[in-house]
Amino acid sequence: MPWYDRPGNRMIKDGAENLTDSELLEIILGKTKEESVVNLANRLLKKYNLNKLEELSFQELKKECRNDTAAALKILSFIELSKRYNTLKKGGYSKKPITSARDIYNMLSDKVKSYKKEVLFAVLLNTNREVIAIKKISIGILNSTLVHPREVFQEAIKESADSIILVHIHPNGNSNPSQPDVEVTKILIESGKLLFMPILDHVIIGKDSYYSFAERRKLRF
């Protein structure tokens, strides 16, 4: 390939927005061991496209890169940086108060959308409704016998939280709550009342949507 047609030179000349996905991936990968960077980028994007690459584990991606560890690590780093950039653009890392379930969705959706298991988080807030910590509480389908209020409120007390928002990931893409979701939410809300540490909402994140218990019940932050 002539030097002036190489992706790096074209980016300098024409701007990144004029390069294809494959050319941008070629620049990120740099050099590869087992095949040309052009072939690797085109092969990966043809098979997975950008939105499916993030679903691969490190070992799966390494295998796709023909055991090129460096290439797999570069791609995973690029995906993680993209998620963090999206979160920043949505205001997820700012200290502005949380005022709605949409704020929670914007803050966490890019980070958790590749999860393959259900996970329950507790978003801990201070008196100004600012996020002070996000704690992973449990992994797996919500069940009142598996999720004990102790795990939720123990973390909140450690961080001197004023209130809590529960966040539950549905990897199947459907954000509607199951009956166990509803039951666990009721138990934790009642426990919060006893401890004077209210559960403000329970937000379930699906593939491209969310469900807010507070919004559906017309509760207020």
C-alpha positions in Angstrom: 0.0 0.0 0.0 1.5 3.4 -1.0 2.4 5.5 2.1 -0.1 8.2 1.2 -2.9 5.7 1.2 -2.1 4.2 4.6 -4.8 4.9 7.3 -2.4 7.0 9.5 -1.5 9.4 6.7 -5.1 9.6 5.5 -6.2 10.5 9.0 -3.7 13.3 9.2 -4.7 14.6 5.8 -8.5 14.0 5.8 -9.5 13.6 9.5 -10.5 10.6 11.5 -14.2 11.0 10.5 -13.3 10.1 6.9 -11.8 6.7 7.7 -13.7 3.4 7.7 -14.2 1.3 10.8 -11.6 -1.1 9.5 -9.0 1.6 8.9 -9.5 3.0 12.4 -9.0 -0.5 13.8 -5.9 -0.9 11.8 -4.4 2.2 13.4 -5.2 1.0 16.9 -3.7 -2.4 16.2 -0.5 -1.2 14.6 1.4 -4.3 13.9 0.2 -7.9 14.2 2.1 -11.2 14.3 0.2 -13.9 12.4 -1.5 -12.0 9.6 -1.5 -8.5 8.1 -3.3 -5.8 10.2 -5.6 -5.1 7.2 -6.7 -8.7 7.0 -7.2 -9.0 10.8 -9.3 -5.8 11.0 -11.5 -6.7 8.0 -12.0 -10.3 9.2 -13.0 -9.3 12.7 -15.4 -6.5 11.6 -17.0 -8.8 9.0 -17.6 -11.5 11.5 -18.6 -9.4 14.6 -19.0 -5.7 13.6 -18.0 -3.2 16.3 -21.0 -3.8 18.6 -20.4 -7.5 18.9 -16.6 -7.4 19.6 -17.3 -6.3 23.2 -19.2 -9.5 23.8 -16.0 -11.6 23.4 -13.9 -12.6 26.4 -10.2 -12.1 26.3 -9.6 -15.7 25.5 -12.2 -15.7 22.7 -10.7 -12.5 21.2 -7.2 -13.8 21.5 -8.3 -16.9 19.6 -9.9 -14.8 16.9 -6.6 -12.8 16.7 -4.8 -16.1 16.1 -3.2 -16.1 19.6 -1.9 -12.6 19.2 -2.1 -11.4 22.8 -1.1 -7.8 22.1 -3.8 -7.4 19.4 -6.5 -8.8 21.8 -5.4 -6.5 24.6 -5.4 -3.4 22.3 -9.0 -4.2 21.1 -10.3 -4.7 24.6 -8.6 -1.5 25.7 -10.2 0.4 22.8 -13.6 -1.0 23.8 -13.3 0.0 27.4 -12.0 3.5 26.6 -15.0 3.9 24.3 -17.4 2.9 27.1 -15.8 5.4 29.5 -15.9 8.1 26.9 -19.6 7.5 26.3 -20.2 7.7 30.0 -18.3 10.9 30.3 -20.3 12.4 27.4 -23.5 11.5 29.1 -22.4 13.1 32.3 -22.0 9.9 34.2 -18.8 10.9 36.1 -19.9 14.4 37.0 -20.8 15.4 40.5 -24.2 16.7 39.4 -27.1 15.3 41.6 -29.0 12.2 40.4 -32.5 13.4 39.6 -34.0 10.6 37.6 -33.7 7.0 36.5 -32.4 8.2 33.2 -29.3 9.6 35.0 -28.6 6.2 36.4 -29.1 4.5 33.0 -26.8 7.0 31.3 -24.2 6.5 33.9 -24.1 2.7 33.8 -25.6 1.4 30.5 -22.4 1.4 28.5 -20.4 -0.2 31.3 -22.8 -3.1 31.9 -24.4 -3.9 28.6 -21.9 -6.7 27.8 -22.6 -8.5 31.1 -23.7 -12.1 30.6 -25.1 -12.6 34.1 -27.6 -10.7 36.2 -25.9 -8.4 38.6 -27.3 -6.2 41.4 -25.6 -3.0 42.2 -26.2 -0.4 45.0 -25.6 3.2 43.9 -24.9 5.1 47.1 -25.8 8.7 47.3 -25.0 11.5 49.7 -27.4 14.1 51.0 -27.1 16.1 47.8 -28.1 13.0 45.7 -24.5 12.8 44.4 -23.0 9.4 43.8 -20.4 8.5 46.4 -19.9 4.8 45.5 -21.3 2.0 43.4 -21.2 -1.4 45.0 -21.7 -4.9 43.5 -24.1 -6.7 45.8 -24.9 -10.0 44.1 -24.5 -12.0 40.8 -27.2 -14.2 39.5 -31.0 -14.1 39.3 -32.5 -12.0 42.1 -34.0 -14.1 44.8 -35.0 -13.0 48.3 -33.2 -16.0 49.7 -30.0 -15.0 48.0 -30.1 -11.2 48.4 -30.1 -10.2 52.0 -30.7 -6.6 53.1 -27.5 -6.9 55.2 -25.3 -6.9 52.1 -27.0 -3.8 50.7 -27.1 -1.7 53.8 -23.8 -2.8 55.2 -22.0 -1.2 52.2 -24.2 1.9 52.5 -23.4 2.3 56.2 -19.7 1.9 55.5 -19.8 4.7 53.0 -22.0 6.9 55.2 -24.6 7.0 52.4 -27.8 9.0 52.8 -29.9 7.0 50.3 -29.6 4.1 47.8 -30.7 3.4 44.2 -30.7 -0.3 43.3 -29.5 -1.2 39.7 -30.1 -4.6 38.3 -28.8 -5.9 35.0 -30.9 -8.1 32.7 -28.5 -9.6 30.2 -31.4 -11.1 28.2 -32.2 -7.5 27.1 -35.7 -7.3 28.6 -35.9 -4.6 31.2 -39.3 -5.6 32.6 -39.1 -6.8 36.2 -39.7 -10.5 37.1 -41.8 -11.4 40.2 -38.6 -12.1 42.2 -37.4 -8.6 41.2 -40.6 -7.1 42.6 -40.4 -9.2 45.8 -36.7 -8.3 46.5 -37.5 -4.6 45.9 -40.3 -4.6 48.4 -38.1 -6.2 51.0 -35.3 -3.8 50.5 -37.6 -0.8 50.5 -39.1 -1.8 53.9 -35.6 -2.5 55.3 -34.5 1.0 54.2 -37.4 2.5 56.0 -36.4 0.8 59.3 -32.8 2.0 58.9 -33.8 5.5 57.8 -31.8 4.9 54.6 -34.4 5.1 51.8 -34.3 3.1 48.6 -35.1 5.8 46.1 -35.5 3.6 43.1 -34.7 0.2 41.5 -33.6 0.6 37.9 -33.4 -2.5 35.7 -31.2 -2.1 32.7 -31.9 -4.1 29.6 -30.3 -4.0 26.1 -31.5 -0.6 25.0 -34.0 0.3 27.7 -34.6 0.6 31.4 -37.4 0.0 33.9 -37.7 2.3 36.9 -39.9 1.3 39.8 -40.0 4.9 41.0 -41.2 6.2 37.6 -43.9 3.5 37.3 -45.2 4.2 40.8 -45.0 8.0 40.4 -42.5 8.2 43.3 -40.2 11.2 43.6 -36.5 11.5 44.3 
